[in-house]
Amino acid sequence: MDTESDHVKKIQTVLETANFAHLCSEATKIRQREDSLDVPTCSVNTEKFTSGTYNLVVALTFSDSTQWVARIMLPQEDEDEDVAKLLLSEIASMDFVRSKTTIPVPRIFGHNVSKNDFGFPYLLMEALPGTVLENRWALSIPDSHRKKFATQLAHYVYELSTLRFGKIGCLSYSHESGELEVSPFQISGSWVEPLSTSLEYFYLFRKGQTREIREEHKGEAEWEAAAWFLEKSVTSMVTEEHLYGPFPLCHLDFHYNNMLVDEDFNITAILDWSNVQTVPMERFAVTPEFIAPPAAPLEYKQAVFEFRDIFVEALASIERENGDLSSDTGMPLSRLFASPLSEVVFRSTCSPARRAIFDARLTLPLTYGRDGKWEDFKKFFNERLA
């Protein structure tokens, strides 16, 4: 199936069938109730929108020039109940982060996560100011603003890392107590109960990837070798001091496209919290922003690593101020971000199964040193099966 074409069809389905008049009516009711307004009106320009893998975003403009954002879930293969769980978890997580940190998270004014008169699940949110960066942090931020931007980024990352829980999973409100709790979550497409160790998390993820690889490439030796190697790399991803948690809340899609900045490159918003859950500390210390493509020009790689070093220095300074660099607290977050382990975790848990051979080739020398050669490993793997 042509994924891009399928995605476009989903967007067209929403734009052509959704009841936007109903959406505006619901937004107007909320404003009348919360702001005591008499008769504000609301409109949507469906010709202007942005989209991601799972969502379509349009602006709602009120008659007094106030703007909100509607984030609409595109048609999914998941059951309605699963979609509702994910959206309610996102809402709970965003509210929690807004209440416990200074991270600029949009306020949610209203939502409907089940079947409704609009036609699709949606969230109505605050429209925060700013624009999206055009490229990676390392390539978009001018030298004169780099330290300031990196320091702001480090501050928000540190704040998020302090929101820790005893289990790995999604956040949701308990039906019985109404309290926030860690609930079941999806890993490799399957729902699992909250996990107690980082080893379980990495193992289950890789098992899911291995199944996908074997279904797509049954009997293909190099794919089998890659799947086996990445699965065996699980133990190298776990640091003993973080094995049993506590586990920080993590924005799993943290990169330039989910961030807004003002004209002076101050961070004004962190967006798209649809992928948020508690994770192992080793997974928290991963972002594609700090991973340089192997084939990229030297100048590109240098820019990425130089910006990473500025960020790590800023994060270490914050940790130092808060007493988090003592030997009693284990490997600090700043060191995890700067270590080869970060790339091992990235290539083993953030990369799609279709890149398994590519990722295994790159992970091998990170795990076993520069002398680790993929051709030697393939030979070992084939002899092992003989």
Contacts in CASP RR format, 6 or more apart in sequence:
PFRMAT RR
TARGET T0000
AUTHOR 0000-0000-0000
METHOD contacts of the structure
MODEL  1
MDTESDHVKKIQTVLETANFAHLCSEATKIRQREDSLDVPTCSVNTEKFT
SGTYNLVVALTFSDSTQWVARIMLPQEDEDEDVAKLLLSEIASMDFVRSK
TTIPVPRIFGHNVSKNDFGFPYLLMEALPGTVLENRWALSIPDSHRKKFA
TQLAHYVYELSTLRFGKIGCLSYSHESGELEVSPFQISGSWVEPLSTSLE
YFYLFRKGQTREIREEHKGEAEWEAAAWFLEKSVTSMVTEEHLYGPFPLC
HLDFHYNNMLVDEDFNITAILDWSNVQTVPMERFAVTPEFIAPPAAPLEY
KQAVFEFRDIFVEALASIERENGDLSSDTGMPLSRLFASPLSEVVFRSTC
SPARRAIFDARLTLPLTYGRDGKWEDFKKFFNERLA
7 51 0 8 1.000
7 53 0 8 1.000
7 74 0 8 1.000
10 74 0 8 1.000
10 75 0 8 1.000
11 49 0 8 1.000
11 51 0 8 1.000
11 56 0 8 1.000
11 74 0 8 1.000
13 74 0 8 1.000
13 75 0 8 1.000
14 56 0 8 1.000
14 72 0 8 1.000
14 74 0 8 1.000
14 75 0 8 1.000
14 120 0 8 1.000
15 46 0 8 1.000
15 49 0 8 1.000
15 56 0 8 1.000
17 119 0 8 1.000
18 72 0 8 1.000
18 118 0 8 1.000
18 119 0 8 1.000
18 120 0 8 1.000
19 117 0 8 1.000
19 118 0 8 1.000
19 119 0 8 1.000
20 44 0 8 1.000
20 46 0 8 1.000
20 118 0 8 1.000
22 117 0 8 1.000
22 118 0 8 1.000
23 44 0 8 1.000
23 60 0 8 1.000
23 70 0 8 1.000
23 118 0 8 1.000
23 122 0 8 1.000
23 124 0 8 1.000
24 41 0 8 1.000
24 42 0 8 1.000
24 43 0 8 1.000
24 44 0 8 1.000
24 60 0 8 1.000
25 42 0 8 1.000
26 110 0 8 1.000
26 112 0 8 1.000
26 118 0 8 1.000
26 124 0 8 1.000
27 42 0 8 1.000
27 60 0 8 1.000
27 62 0 8 1.000
27 68 0 8 1.000
27 70 0 8 1.000
27 109 0 8 1.000
27 124 0 8 1.000
28 40 0 8 1.000
28 41 0 8 1.000
28 42 0 8 1.000
28 62 0 8 1.000
30 109 0 8 1.000
30 110 0 8 1.000
30 124 0 8 1.000
31 37 0 8 1.000
31 40 0 8 1.000
31 42 0 8 1.000
31 62 0 8 1.000
31 66 0 8 1.000
32 38 0 8 1.000
32 39 0 8 1.000
32 40 0 8 1.000
34 109 0 8 1.000
37 64 0 8 1.000
40 62 0 8 1.000
40 63 0 8 1.000
40 64 0 8 1.000
40 66 0 8 1.000
41 62 0 8 1.000
41 63 0 8 1.000
42 60 0 8 1.000
42 61 0 8 1.000
42 62 0 8 1.000
42 63 0 8 1.000
43 60 0 8 1.000
43 61 0 8 1.000
44 58 0 8 1.000
44 59 0 8 1.000
44 60 0 8 1.000
44 61 0 8 1.000
44 70 0 8 1.000
45 58 0 8 1.000
45 59 0 8 1.000
45 61 0 8 1.000
46 58 0 8 1.000
48 58 0 8 1.000
48 59 0 8 1.000
49 56 0 8 1.000
49 57 0 8 1.000
49 58 0 8 1.000
50 56 0 8 1.000
50 57 0 8 1.000
51 57 0 8 1.000
51 74 0 8 1.000
52 272 0 8 1.000
54 73 0 8 1.000
54 74 0 8 1.000
54 76 0 8 1.000
54 274 0 8 1.000
55 71 0 8 1.000
55 72 0 8 1.000
55 73 0 8 1.000
55 74 0 8 1.000
55 272 0 8 1.000
55 274 0 8 1.000
56 71 0 8 1.000
56 72 0 8 1.000
56 74 0 8 1.000
57 69 0 8 1.000
57 70 0 8 1.000
57 71 0 8 1.000
57 72 0 8 1.000
58 69 0 8 1.000
58 70 0 8 1.000
58 72 0 8 1.000
59 67 0 8 1.000
59 68 0 8 1.000
59 69 0 8 1.000
59 70 0 8 1.000
59 127 0 8 1.000
60 67 0 8 1.000
60 68 0 8 1.000
60 69 0 8 1.000
60 70 0 8 1.000
60 124 0 8 1.000
61 67 0 8 1.000
62 68 0 8 1.000
67 127 0 8 1.000
68 109 0 8 1.000
68 124 0 8 1.000
68 125 0 8 1.000
68 126 0 8 1.000
68 127 0 8 1.000
69 106 0 8 1.000
69 124 0 8 1.000
69 125 0 8 1.000
69 126 0 8 1.000
69 127 0 8 1.000
70 122 0 8 1.000
70 123 0 8 1.000
70 124 0 8 1.000
70 125 0 8 1.000
71 122 0 8 1.000
71 123 0 8 1.000
71 125 0 8 1.000
72 120 0 8 1.000
72 121 0 8 1.000
72 122 0 8 1.000
73 83 0 8 1.000
73 87 0 8 1.000
73 120 0 8 1.000
73 121 0 8 1.000
73 122 0 8 1.000
74 120 0 8 1.000
75 120 0 8 1.000
76 83 0 8 1.000
78 86 0 8 1.000
80 114 0 8 1.000
80 115 0 8 1.000
82 186 0 8 1.000
82 191 0 8 1.000
83 113 0 8 1.000
83 121 0 8 1.000
84 113 0 8 1.000
84 114 0 8 1.000
84 121 0 8 1.000
85 170 0 8 1.000
85 172 0 8 1.000
85 183 0 8 1.000
86 170 0 8 1.000
86 186 0 8 1.000
86 274 0 8 1.000
87 111 0 8 1.000
87 113 0 8 1.000
87 121 0 8 1.000
87 123 0 8 1.000
87 274 0 8 1.000
88 113 0 8 1.000
88 172 0 8 1.000
88 173 0 8 1.000
89 170 0 8 1.000
89 171 0 8 1.000
89 172 0 8 1.000
89 183 0 8 1.000
89 185 0 8 1.000
89 276 0 8 1.000
89 277 0 8 1.000
90 123 0 8 1.000
90 273 0 8 1.000
90 274 0 8 1.000
90 276 0 8 1.000
91 108 0 8 1.000
91 111 0 8 1.000
91 123 0 8 1.000
92 171 0 8 1.000
92 172 0 8 1.000
92 173 0 8 1.000
92 180 0 8 1.000
93 170 0 8 1.000
93 171 0 8 1.000
93 249 0 8 1.000
93 273 0 8 1.000
93 276 0 8 1.000
93 277 0 8 1.000
94 105 0 8 1.000
94 106 0 8 1.000
94 108 0 8 1.000
94 273 0 8 1.000
94 276 0 8 1.000
95 108 0 8 1.000
96 163 0 8 1.000
96 171 0 8 1.000
96 180 0 8 1.000
96 249 0 8 1.000
97 103 0 8 1.000
97 105 0 8 1.000
97 160 0 8 1.000
97 163 0 8 1.000
97 249 0 8 1.000
97 273 0 8 1.000
98 105 0 8 1.000
98 107 0 8 1.000
100 159 0 8 1.000
100 163 0 8 1.000
101 156 0 8 1.000
101 159 0 8 1.000
101 160 0 8 1.000
101 163 0 8 1.000
102 155 0 8 1.000
102 156 0 8 1.000
102 159 0 8 1.000
103 156 0 8 1.000
103 159 0 8 1.000
103 160 0 8 1.000
103 270 0 8 1.000
104 128 0 8 1.000
104 267 0 8 1.000
104 268 0 8 1.000
104 269 0 8 1.000
104 270 0 8 1.000
105 269 0 8 1.000
105 270 0 8 1.000
105 273 0 8 1.000
106 125 0 8 1.000
106 126 0 8 1.000
106 127 0 8 1.000
106 128 0 8 1.000
106 269 0 8 1.000
106 271 0 8 1.000
107 125 0 8 1.000
107 126 0 8 1.000
108 123 0 8 1.000
108 124 0 8 1.000
108 125 0 8 1.000
108 126 0 8 1.000
109 124 0 8 1.000
109 125 0 8 1.000
109 126 0 8 1.000
110 123 0 8 1.000
110 124 0 8 1.000
111 121 0 8 1.000
111 122 0 8 1.000
111 123 0 8 1.000
111 124 0 8 1.000
112 118 0 8 1.000
112 121 0 8 1.000
112 122 0 8 1.000
113 121 0 8 1.000
114 121 0 8 1.000
116 122 0 8 1.000
128 260 0 8 1.000
128 268 0 8 1.000
128 269 0 8 1.000
129 260 0 8 1.000
129 262 0 8 1.000
129 268 0 8 1.000
129 269 0 8 1.000
130 260 0 8 1.000
130 261 0 8 1.000
130 262 0 8 1.000
130 268 0 8 1.000
130 269 0 8 1.000
131 260 0 8 1.000
131 261 0 8 1.000
131 262 0 8 1.000
132 256 0 8 1.000
132 257 0 8 1.000
132 259 0 8 1.000
132 260 0 8 1.000
133 140 0 8 1.000
133 141 0 8 1.000
133 256 0 8 1.000
133 257 0 8 1.000
133 259 0 8 1.000
133 261 0 8 1.000
134 140 0 8 1.000
135 256 0 8 1.000
136 255 0 8 1.000
136 256 0 8 1.000
136 289 0 8 1.000
136 304 0 8 1.000
137 149 0 8 1.000
137 150 0 8 1.000
137 153 0 8 1.000
137 256 0 8 1.000
137 289 0 8 1.000
137 307 0 8 1.000
138 289 0 8 1.000
138 303 0 8 1.000
138 304 0 8 1.000
138 306 0 8 1.000
138 307 0 8 1.000
138 308 0 8 1.000
139 300 0 8 1.000
139 303 0 8 1.000
140 256 0 8 1.000
141 149 0 8 1.000
141 265 0 8 1.000
141 307 0 8 1.000
142 265 0 8 1.000
145 264 0 8 1.000
145 265 0 8 1.000
146 307 0 8 1.000
146 310 0 8 1.000
147 310 0 8 1.000
147 314 0 8 1.000
148 265 0 8 1.000
148 266 0 8 1.000
149 261 0 8 1.000
149 265 0 8 1.000
149 266 0 8 1.000
149 267 0 8 1.000
150 307 0 8 1.000
150 310 0 8 1.000
150 311 0 8 1.000
150 314 0 8 1.000
151 314 0 8 1.000
152 266 0 8 1.000
152 267 0 8 1.000
153 267 0 8 1.000
153 311 0 8 1.000
153 314 0 8 1.000
154 311 0 8 1.000
154 314 0 8 1.000
154 315 0 8 1.000
154 317 0 8 1.000
154 318 0 8 1.000
155 314 0 8 1.000
155 318 0 8 1.000
156 267 0 8 1.000
156 270 0 8 1.000
157 315 0 8 1.000
157 333 0 8 1.000
158 315 0 8 1.000
158 318 0 8 1.000
158 319 0 8 1.000
158 322 0 8 1.000
158 333 0 8 1.000
160 248 0 8 1.000
160 249 0 8 1.000
160 250 0 8 1.000
160 251 0 8 1.000
161 248 0 8 1.000
161 281 0 8 1.000
161 284 0 8 1.000
161 333 0 8 1.000
162 248 0 8 1.000
163 248 0 8 1.000
163 249 0 8 1.000
164 245 0 8 1.000
164 246 0 8 1.000
164 247 0 8 1.000
164 248 0 8 1.000
164 249 0 8 1.000
164 278 0 8 1.000
165 171 0 8 1.000
165 182 0 8 1.000
165 246 0 8 1.000
165 247 0 8 1.000
165 249 0 8 1.000
165 278 0 8 1.000
166 182 0 8 1.000
166 196 0 8 1.000
166 245 0 8 1.000
166 246 0 8 1.000
166 247 0 8 1.000
166 278 0 8 1.000
167 182 0 8 1.000
167 194 0 8 1.000
167 195 0 8 1.000
167 196 0 8 1.000
167 247 0 8 1.000
167 278 0 8 1.000
168 182 0 8 1.000
168 185 0 8 1.000
168 194 0 8 1.000
168 195 0 8 1.000
168 196 0 8 1.000
168 198 0 8 1.000
168 200 0 8 1.000
168 201 0 8 1.000
168 247 0 8 1.000
168 277 0 8 1.000
168 278 0 8 1.000
168 279 0 8 1.000
168 280 0 8 1.000
169 182 0 8 1.000
169 183 0 8 1.000
169 184 0 8 1.000
169 185 0 8 1.000
169 194 0 8 1.000
169 195 0 8 1.000
169 247 0 8 1.000
169 277 0 8 1.000
169 278 0 8 1.000
169 279 0 8 1.000
170 182 0 8 1.000
170 183 0 8 1.000
170 184 0 8 1.000
170 185 0 8 1.000
170 276 0 8 1.000
170 277 0 8 1.000
170 278 0 8 1.000
171 180 0 8 1.000
171 181 0 8 1.000
171 182 0 8 1.000
171 183 0 8 1.000
171 249 0 8 1.000
171 276 0 8 1.000
171 277 0 8 1.000
171 278 0 8 1.000
172 180 0 8 1.000
172 181 0 8 1.000
172 183 0 8 1.000
173 179 0 8 1.000
173 180 0 8 1.000
173 181 0 8 1.000
174 180 0 8 1.000
174 181 0 8 1.000
182 194 0 8 1.000
182 278 0 8 1.000
183 194 0 8 1.000
184 191 0 8 1.000
184 192 0 8 1.000
184 193 0 8 1.000
184 194 0 8 1.000
185 191 0 8 1.000
185 192 0 8 1.000
185 194 0 8 1.000
185 277 0 8 1.000
186 192 0 8 1.000
187 201 0 8 1.000
187 204 0 8 1.000
187 205 0 8 1.000
187 208 0 8 1.000
188 204 0 8 1.000
188 205 0 8 1.000
188 207 0 8 1.000
188 208 0 8 1.000
188 209 0 8 1.000
188 211 0 8 1.000
188 212 0 8 1.000
189 208 0 8 1.000
190 208 0 8 1.000
192 204 0 8 1.000
195 201 0 8 1.000
195 204 0 8 1.000
196 244 0 8 1.000
197 243 0 8 1.000
197 244 0 8 1.000
197 245 0 8 1.000
198 237 0 8 1.000
198 238 0 8 1.000
198 242 0 8 1.000
198 243 0 8 1.000
198 245 0 8 1.000
198 247 0 8 1.000
198 280 0 8 1.000
198 281 0 8 1.000
198 282 0 8 1.000
198 283 0 8 1.000
199 234 0 8 1.000
199 235 0 8 1.000
199 238 0 8 1.000
199 243 0 8 1.000
201 279 0 8 1.000
201 280 0 8 1.000
201 283 0 8 1.000
202 234 0 8 1.000
202 237 0 8 1.000
202 238 0 8 1.000
202 280 0 8 1.000
202 283 0 8 1.000
202 345 0 8 1.000
202 348 0 8 1.000
202 349 0 8 1.000
203 234 0 8 1.000
205 348 0 8 1.000
205 349 0 8 1.000
206 230 0 8 1.000
206 231 0 8 1.000
206 233 0 8 1.000
206 234 0 8 1.000
206 348 0 8 1.000
206 349 0 8 1.000
207 231 0 8 1.000
209 227 0 8 1.000
209 230 0 8 1.000
209 231 0 8 1.000
209 353 0 8 1.000
209 356 0 8 1.000
210 227 0 8 1.000
210 228 0 8 1.000
210 230 0 8 1.000
210 231 0 8 1.000
212 353 0 8 1.000
213 223 0 8 1.000
213 224 0 8 1.000
213 226 0 8 1.000
213 227 0 8 1.000
213 353 0 8 1.000
213 356 0 8 1.000
214 223 0 8 1.000
214 224 0 8 1.000
214 227 0 8 1.000
216 223 0 8 1.000
216 353 0 8 1.000
216 354 0 8 1.000
217 223 0 8 1.000
217 224 0 8 1.000
221 378 0 8 1.000
221 381 0 8 1.000
221 382 0 8 1.000
222 357 0 8 1.000
222 378 0 8 1.000
223 356 0 8 1.000
223 357 0 8 1.000
224 381 0 8 1.000
225 360 0 8 1.000
225 377 0 8 1.000
225 378 0 8 1.000
225 381 0 8 1.000
225 382 0 8 1.000
226 356 0 8 1.000
226 357 0 8 1.000
226 359 0 8 1.000
226 360 0 8 1.000
226 361 0 8 1.000
227 356 0 8 1.000
228 381 0 8 1.000
229 360 0 8 1.000
229 363 0 8 1.000
229 364 0 8 1.000
229 377 0 8 1.000
229 381 0 8 1.000
230 347 0 8 1.000
230 348 0 8 1.000
230 356 0 8 1.000
230 359 0 8 1.000
230 360 0 8 1.000
230 363 0 8 1.000
233 344 0 8 1.000
233 348 0 8 1.000
233 363 0 8 1.000
233 367 0 8 1.000
234 348 0 8 1.000
236 341 0 8 1.000
236 344 0 8 1.000
236 367 0 8 1.000
237 282 0 8 1.000
237 341 0 8 1.000
237 344 0 8 1.000
237 345 0 8 1.000
237 348 0 8 1.000
237 349 0 8 1.000
238 280 0 8 1.000
238 282 0 8 1.000
239 281 0 8 1.000
239 282 0 8 1.000
239 330 0 8 1.000
239 331 0 8 1.000
239 336 0 8 1.000
239 341 0 8 1.000
241 329 0 8 1.000
241 330 0 8 1.000
241 331 0 8 1.000
242 280 0 8 1.000
242 281 0 8 1.000
242 282 0 8 1.000
242 330 0 8 1.000
242 331 0 8 1.000
245 280 0 8 1.000
245 281 0 8 1.000
247 278 0 8 1.000
247 279 0 8 1.000
247 280 0 8 1.000
247 281 0 8 1.000
248 278 0 8 1.000
248 279 0 8 1.000
248 281 0 8 1.000
248 284 0 8 1.000
249 276 0 8 1.000
249 277 0 8 1.000
249 278 0 8 1.000
250 276 0 8 1.000
250 277 0 8 1.000
250 278 0 8 1.000
250 279 0 8 1.000
250 283 0 8 1.000
250 284 0 8 1.000
251 258 0 8 1.000
251 270 0 8 1.000
251 273 0 8 1.000
251 275 0 8 1.000
251 276 0 8 1.000
252 275 0 8 1.000
252 276 0 8 1.000
252 277 0 8 1.000
252 279 0 8 1.000
253 272 0 8 1.000
253 274 0 8 1.000
253 275 0 8 1.000
254 270 0 8 1.000
254 287 0 8 1.000
254 289 0 8 1.000
255 287 0 8 1.000
255 288 0 8 1.000
255 289 0 8 1.000
256 289 0 8 1.000
258 270 0 8 1.000
258 271 0 8 1.000
258 272 0 8 1.000
259 267 0 8 1.000
259 269 0 8 1.000
259 270 0 8 1.000
259 271 0 8 1.000
260 267 0 8 1.000
260 268 0 8 1.000
260 269 0 8 1.000
260 271 0 8 1.000
261 267 0 8 1.000
261 268 0 8 1.000
262 268 0 8 1.000
281 333 0 8 1.000
281 336 0 8 1.000
282 336 0 8 1.000
282 341 0 8 1.000
282 342 0 8 1.000
282 345 0 8 1.000
283 345 0 8 1.000
283 349 0 8 1.000
284 333 0 8 1.000
284 336 0 8 1.000
285 333 0 8 1.000
285 336 0 8 1.000
285 337 0 8 1.000
285 341 0 8 1.000
285 342 0 8 1.000
285 345 0 8 1.000
286 342 0 8 1.000
286 345 0 8 1.000
286 346 0 8 1.000
286 349 0 8 1.000
286 350 0 8 1.000
288 346 0 8 1.000
288 350 0 8 1.000
289 304 0 8 1.000
289 307 0 8 1.000
289 308 0 8 1.000
290 304 0 8 1.000
290 305 0 8 1.000
290 307 0 8 1.000
290 308 0 8 1.000
290 311 0 8 1.000
290 337 0 8 1.000
290 342 0 8 1.000
291 304 0 8 1.000
291 342 0 8 1.000
291 343 0 8 1.000
291 346 0 8 1.000
292 300 0 8 1.000
292 301 0 8 1.000
292 304 0 8 1.000
292 305 0 8 1.000
293 300 0 8 1.000
294 362 0 8 1.000
296 304 0 8 1.000
308 337 0 8 1.000
308 338 0 8 1.000
309 338 0 8 1.000
311 337 0 8 1.000
312 334 0 8 1.000
312 337 0 8 1.000
312 338 0 8 1.000
313 334 0 8 1.000
315 333 0 8 1.000
315 334 0 8 1.000
315 337 0 8 1.000
316 325 0 8 1.000
316 332 0 8 1.000
316 334 0 8 1.000
316 335 0 8 1.000
319 325 0 8 1.000
319 332 0 8 1.000
319 333 0 8 1.000
319 334 0 8 1.000
323 329 0 8 1.000
324 332 0 8 1.000
324 333 0 8 1.000
325 332 0 8 1.000
331 339 0 8 1.000
336 342 0 8 1.000
340 366 0 8 1.000
343 362 0 8 1.000
343 363 0 8 1.000
343 366 0 8 1.000
344 363 0 8 1.000
344 366 0 8 1.000
344 367 0 8 1.000
347 359 0 8 1.000
347 362 0 8 1.000
347 363 0 8 1.000
348 359 0 8 1.000
348 363 0 8 1.000
351 359 0 8 1.000
360 374 0 8 1.000
361 374 0 8 1.000
364 372 0 8 1.000
364 373 0 8 1.000
364 374 0 8 1.000
364 377 0 8 1.000
365 371 0 8 1.000
365 372 0 8 1.000
END
